Amino acid sequence: MGREEKERFPEKLGNSVRAISDYLGIGLQIAVSFAFFVFLGYWADTQFGTSPLFLFVGVVVGMGGMVLVLMKIIKIANTKK
């Protein structure tokens, strides 16, 4: 490794860590929002005795939320370019 590469290594590492943290944050946001609505639907099914109905509603709403989050992220990424 040359001297220039050693000097630029912390900068490259910092950029990589920032990019990874952005993607992990997006993934976590999508997973948590989906899981929240699925578990909410499951809970509603146990409370009202409607076995798969609210679970399916939770899955659909969770997927809709995932699509909205992804659309928001794509819109932000397109405006940065």
Secondary structure by P-SEA (a helix, b strand, c coil): ccaaaaaaaaaaaaaaaaaaaaaaaaaaaaaaaaaaaaaaaaaaaaacccccaaaaaaaaaaaaaaaaaaaaaaaaaaaac
